[in-house]
Amino acid sequence: MKPIMVEVLAHAPTAYYHCLHCEFVWHGVGIGQSVHREQLDSSLPGELQAEYNELVRGIRRLVEKYCGRVVVKVVDATSLEGVWKSLKYGARRLPVFVVDGRDRVVGLRWEEIEAVIDRRLAGVPV
């Protein structure tokens, strides 16, 4: 059976990278990782960073629970893809979980997300 796709539209931290040559030099002199860590640490306000951390923990639980039967893709809502998908799925609040391109769950409501995934895996229309 083909795995179920769970797309997650959320605010995600962003780090910008330079060309491979510059990254190689920065890494060689020992400042590359600290620069990227600082970017990630400061790219979201505290409240959104806490929500993102909870999102990551929940996604890890989903991946462990469904072990290959579910593929999770996190899409940064502020990216071009994220804006397009937010319009496509009618997302007004974040995060939004879209299961198999059809079923939406808004917010970190893990029991509801798992129920939708379980029904989809069982082949029951949601």
N, C-alpha and C positions, 0 to 999 in steps of 0.2 A: 504494500500500500504506500502510495506517495505521502510524504510528510505534510502535515498541515502548516501553512504559513501564518505566522502571527506577526503582523507589522505593528510597531509601537511608535506612534507620533508623540514626541516629547521634546522638552528643552534639554539639550545635551551640551556638555562642555566641549569647547572647540580649541584646538591647538593648530597653529599654522606652521608649516614646514617650508624650508627653502629648497633650492636645487640640491641634488645628491652630492655635488662637490662641496657646497657650503656646509651641508649637514655632516659630511665626513670630517671636515676640518673642525667644526664646532665640537663634534664628539671627541675628536682626537685631542683637543686642548681641554676637554673636561667641562665645557659649559653648555653643551647641547641639551643634555637631559634636564639640567636645572632650569634652563629657559623654557622648555616645553612644560615642565612640571608647574612652573609659575603661571604660565598661560592657562593651563587646565584649572589650577586652583583659583584663579581670579576671573574666569570666564563666566561664571554664574553667581548671582547673589546667594547669600547663605541659605535662604528658604528654598530656592530652586535647587541648590546643590544637595540639600538634605533630601528633597523629593527624588532627585536623580539617584542618590545612594540607595534609597529604599526601592526604587525601580530596578536597579541593578541586582540587589539582593533577591527580589521577587522573580526576576527573569532567570537568575541562576537556579532557583528552586524549580521553576517550570521546566527548564532544560534537564535538570536531574530527574524530576518526576516522570517526564514523558520520554526520556532517553532515546532520541533519534526520531520519534514520531512527530515532533514539532520543531519547526525551524523558526527562530525569532530574529527579526530584523528591526533594529532601532533606527528611526529616521529623525534627524534633528528638524524640529518644526520650523526653524528659521532658515533652513536651506531651501534651494529652489524646489527640490523634490518634496520637502516637507510642506511648503506652501501649497504646491499643487495637490498633494494628497490630502491636506487639510480641507481644501475646497472640494475635492472629489468625494470625501467621506463626510462632509458637513461638520467637521470638528470645530467646535466653538470653545471647548475647554480641553485642557491637556492634563495628563497624558490620555491618549486614546489607543485602545487595543483593537485592531481589526483582524478578525480571524477568518482566514480563507477569502479575504476580499469582500466579505458579506456582512458578518456580524460584528457590531461595535460594542465595546464596553468602555465607558468614560470613567477615568479615575483609577486609583489603585485598589480596586475591589477584587482581590485575588480569588475569593470563592466563586464569584460570578464569572470571572475569566476562565477558571478551571472548569466550571460547569459547561460553558460554551464549548471549550475544547473537548471535554468528555463527550458531549452530544455529537460533535462533529466527527470525532474518532469512531463513535458507535454507528455513524451513518444516519443518525436521526436528524431530520431537518430542524433547524433552530428558528 
